[in-house]
Amino acid sequence: MIICRSSAEIEKLRRAGRMARELLEEMRKRARPAMSTLDLERHVEKRLAQLGARPAFKGYRGYPCCLCTSVNDEIIHGIPSERRLKEGDIVSLDVGVVLAGYYGDSALTVPVGEITESTQRLLRVTEEALELAMAKAHLGNHLGDISATVQQYVERNGYSVVREFVGHGIGRELHEEPQIPNYGLPGHGPVLKEGMVLAIEPMVNAGRPEVRVLGDNWTAVTADGTLSAHFEHMVAVTKNGPDVLTRL
């Protein structure tokens, strides 16, 4: 069942979503050469305690950390460790928070120092695909309009979308209905209604779309070893158009 949220609930989700995004912006500045991904995890855990929120990911289905840190060919669910970032890496940062019983979830991929022009393009296209998809979150559109927008833009630019992992509804649970693939057909799927809150998250591979999961049973990587980027925002469907709850 897809839950439609009241305006009061949407404001609670906005507070949680903005907190998640603020944490990401703090980590964007910290993701520098020689910084370990575990250092980023410790920062997020400390900040959540200071902010009076709790981590949405830690303990969720057994996940061990507050933060996902996916480096280079890692797509999502990378587990923070003593691994140190290097000049030219990219790292996808995904954070979830619970504030007053409502969830916030957001992600972005950031460069570590200077990256190549081709890598910059991968990040840019992935973020642009997200922006174009969110613009489709209008009353009366279909979920497939969002999914198709991501797929068409990504593939037109020579990249591929991950199919094994999808976006999702969000509210008083981290993952709610509907699932939001990054591929599909316009005009298909549920009709978008006022109060739906969607976590839209393109996961884009520089090479082929196939993935594999490492031995930790969490970290998903590109099967061909190419780079991957990941961006995520929460958007509410309103009578006034898409309302991005994780926008600062």
C-alpha positions as CSV (number, residue, x, y, z in Angstrom):
1,M,0.0,0.0,0.0
2,I,1.3,3.5,-0.9
3,I,0.8,5.9,1.9
4,C,-0.1,9.5,1.2
5,R,1.3,11.9,3.9
6,S,-0.4,14.9,5.4
7,S,1.2,18.4,5.1
8,A,2.2,18.1,8.8
9,E,3.9,14.8,8.2
10,I,5.7,16.1,5.1
11,E,7.2,18.9,7.3
12,K,8.5,16.2,9.7
13,L,10.0,14.4,6.8
14,R,11.5,17.6,5.5
15,R,13.3,18.1,8.9
16,A,14.7,14.6,8.8
17,G,15.6,14.9,5.1
18,R,17.4,18.2,5.5
19,M,19.3,16.8,8.5
20,A,20.5,13.9,6.3
21,R,21.5,16.3,3.6
22,E,23.4,18.6,6.0
23,L,25.4,15.6,7.2
24,L,26.2,14.8,3.6
25,E,27.4,18.3,3.0
26,E,29.7,18.1,6.0
27,M,31.1,14.8,4.7
28,R,31.6,16.3,1.2
29,K,34.1,18.7,2.8
30,R,35.8,15.9,4.8
31,A,36.2,13.4,1.9
32,R,39.9,14.2,1.1
33,P,42.9,12.1,0.3
34,A,44.2,10.1,3.3
35,M,40.8,10.3,5.1
36,S,39.5,6.9,5.9
37,T,35.9,6.0,5.3
38,L,35.7,5.0,9.0
39,D,36.6,8.5,9.9
40,L,33.6,9.7,8.0
41,E,31.4,7.1,9.8
42,R,32.6,8.3,13.2
43,H,31.8,11.9,12.3
44,V,28.3,11.0,11.3
45,E,27.7,9.0,14.4
46,K,28.9,11.8,16.6
47,R,26.8,14.4,14.8
48,L,23.6,12.3,15.0
49,A,24.0,12.1,18.8
50,Q,24.6,15.9,19.0
51,L,21.5,16.5,16.8
52,G,19.2,14.3,18.8
53,A,18.6,11.8,16.0
54,R,19.4,8.2,15.5
55,P,20.9,6.4,12.5
56,A,18.4,4.8,10.1
57,F,20.9,2.3,8.7
58,K,22.8,0.9,11.7
59,G,21.2,-2.4,12.6
60,Y,18.8,-2.3,9.6
61,R,18.8,-5.9,8.4
62,G,22.1,-6.3,10.1
63,Y,23.9,-3.4,8.5
64,P,26.8,-2.5,10.9
65,C,27.2,1.3,10.3
66,C,25.4,4.7,10.2
67,L,26.8,5.5,6.8
68,C,27.4,3.8,3.4
69,T,30.7,4.7,1.8
70,S,31.0,3.2,-1.7
71,V,34.3,3.9,-3.5
72,N,35.0,3.9,-7.2
73,D,33.4,0.7,-8.7
74,E,31.3,0.2,-5.5
75,I,27.7,1.1,-6.3
76,I,26.0,1.1,-2.9
77,H,26.2,-0.3,0.6
78,G,29.9,0.0,1.0
79,I,30.8,-0.5,4.6
80,P,33.1,2.1,6.3
81,S,36.6,0.8,7.1
82,E,40.2,1.9,7.7
83,R,40.5,2.1,3.9
84,R,42.0,5.5,3.0
85,L,40.7,7.6,0.2
86,K,43.1,8.5,-2.6
87,E,43.5,11.5,-4.9
88,G,41.3,10.8,-8.0
89,D,38.8,8.5,-6.1
90,I,35.1,9.0,-6.0
91,V,33.0,8.1,-3.0
92,S,29.3,7.7,-2.8
93,L,27.9,8.7,0.5
94,D,24.5,7.6,1.7
95,V,23.1,8.5,5.0
96,G,19.7,7.9,6.7
97,V,18.4,9.4,9.9
98,V,15.4,9.0,12.1
99,L,14.1,12.2,13.7
100,A,10.9,12.3,15.8
101,G,9.8,9.0,14.2
102,Y,10.2,10.1,10.6
103,Y,13.0,9.0,8.2
104,G,15.4,11.1,6.1
105,D,17.5,9.5,3.4
106,S,19.9,11.1,0.9
107,A,23.0,10.3,-1.1
108,L,25.6,11.9,-3.3
109,T,28.9,11.0,-5.0
110,V,31.8,13.3,-4.4
111,P,35.3,13.6,-5.9
112,V,38.4,13.0,-3.7
113,G,40.8,15.8,-4.8
114,E,41.1,16.2,-8.6
115,I,39.3,13.7,-10.8
116,T,39.4,13.1,-14.5
117,E,37.0,14.9,-16.9
118,S,35.4,11.6,-17.8
119,T,34.7,10.9,-14.1
120,Q,33.3,14.4,-13.7
121,R,30.9,13.7,-16.5
122,L,29.7,10.5,-14.9
123,L,28.8,12.4,-11.7
124,R,27.2,15.3,-13.6
125,V,25.0,13.0,-15.8
126,T,23.9,11.0,-12.7
127,E,22.9,14.1,-10.8
128,E,21.2,15.6,-13.8
129,A,19.2,12.4,-14.3
130,L,18.0,12.8,-10.7
131,E,16.9,16.4,-11.3
132,L,15.0,15.5,-14.4
133,A,13.3,12.5,-12.7
134,M,12.2,14.6,-9.7
135,A,10.7,17.1,-12.1
136,K,8.3,14.4,-13.2
137,A,6.8,14.0,-9.7
138,H,3.6,15.8,-10.6
139,L,0.0,14.9,-9.7
140,G,-1.4,12.6,-12.4
141,N,1.9,11.4,-13.8
142,H,2.8,7.8,-13.4
143,L,5.7,6.2,-11.5
144,G,7.0,4.9,-14.8
145,D,7.5,8.5,-16.0
146,I,10.1,9.0,-13.3
147,S,11.8,5.7,-14.0
148,A,11.8,6.2,-17.8
149,T,13.3,9.6,-17.4
150,V,16.3,8.3,-15.6
151,Q,16.9,5.5,-18.0
152,Q,16.5,7.5,-21.1
153,Y,18.8,10.3,-20.0
154,V,21.5,8.0,-18.7
155,E,21.5,5.7,-21.7
156,R,21.5,8.7,-24.1
157,N,24.7,9.8,-22.5
158,G,26.3,6.4,-22.9
159,Y,26.0,5.0,-19.4
160,S,23.8,2.2,-17.9
161,V,21.4,2.1,-14.9
162,V,21.6,-0.5,-12.2
163,R,18.5,-2.7,-12.2
164,E,19.0,-4.8,-9.0
165,F,18.6,-1.9,-6.7
166,V,15.8,0.8,-6.7
167,G,14.4,3.8,-5.0
168,H,11.5,3.7,-2.6
169,G,8.8,5.4,-0.7
170,I,9.7,6.8,2.7
171,G,7.9,8.0,5.8
172,R,7.7,6.3,9.2
173,E,9.7,3.4,7.7
174,L,12.9,3.6,5.8
175,H,11.6,1.6,2.8
176,E,7.9,1.9,2.0
177,E,5.9,1.3,-1.2
178,P,6.3,2.0,-4.0
179,Q,9.6,0.7,-5.3
180,I,11.1,3.1,-7.9
181,P,13.3,1.5,-10.5
182,N,15.6,3.6,-12.6
183,Y,14.3,2.0,-15.8
184,G,10.8,1.6,-17.1
185,L,8.1,2.9,-19.5
186,P,6.3,6.3,-19.5
187,G,2.7,6.1,-18.6
188,H,3.1,2.8,-16.6
189,G,2.8,2.1,-12.9
190,P,0.9,3.8,-10.1
191,V,-0.5,7.2,-10.6
192,L,1.2,9.9,-8.5
193,K,-1.1,11.3,-5.8
194,E,-0.8,14.2,-3.4
195,G,1.1,13.3,-0.3
196,M,3.3,10.5,-1.8
197,V,6.9,10.9,-0.6
198,L,9.5,9.2,-2.9
199,A,13.2,8.6,-2.4
200,I,14.5,8.7,-6.0
201,E,18.0,7.5,-6.4
202,P,19.7,6.9,-9.8
203,M,22.6,4.4,-9.6
204,V,24.6,4.8,-12.8
205,N,27.5,2.7,-14.1
206,A,30.1,4.0,-16.5
207,G,30.1,0.5,-18.2
208,R,27.6,-2.3,-18.2
209,P,24.7,-2.5,-15.8
210,E,25.5,-5.9,-14.2
211,V,26.5,-6.0,-10.5
212,R,27.9,-8.4,-8.0
213,V,27.9,-8.4,-4.2
214,L,31.1,-8.9,-2.3
215,G,31.8,-11.4,0.4
216,D,30.6,-9.0,3.2
217,N,27.1,-9.6,1.7
218,W,26.5,-5.8,1.5
219,T,28.9,-4.0,-0.9
220,A,27.5,-4.0,-4.4
221,V,30.1,-3.4,-7.2
222,T,30.0,-3.1,-10.9
223,A,30.6,-6.6,-12.5
224,D,33.0,-5.1,-15.1
225,G,35.0,-3.0,-12.6
226,T,33.9,0.4,-14.1
227,L,33.0,3.4,-11.9
228,S,29.6,4.0,-10.5
229,A,27.8,7.1,-9.2
230,H,24.8,7.5,-6.9
231,F,22.6,10.5,-6.0
232,E,19.4,10.5,-4.0
233,H,16.8,13.0,-2.9
234,M,13.4,12.8,-1.2
235,V,10.6,14.5,-3.1
236,A,6.9,15.0,-2.0
237,V,4.2,15.0,-4.6
238,T,2.1,18.1,-3.9
239,K,-0.7,20.2,-5.7
240,N,2.0,22.8,-6.3
241,G,4.4,20.4,-8.0
242,P,7.4,18.4,-6.8
243,D,8.7,19.5,-3.4
244,V,12.3,18.3,-2.7
245,L,12.5,17.6,1.0
246,T,16.3,17.1,1.1
247,R,17.1,20.4,-0.7
248,L,19.0,22.8,1.5
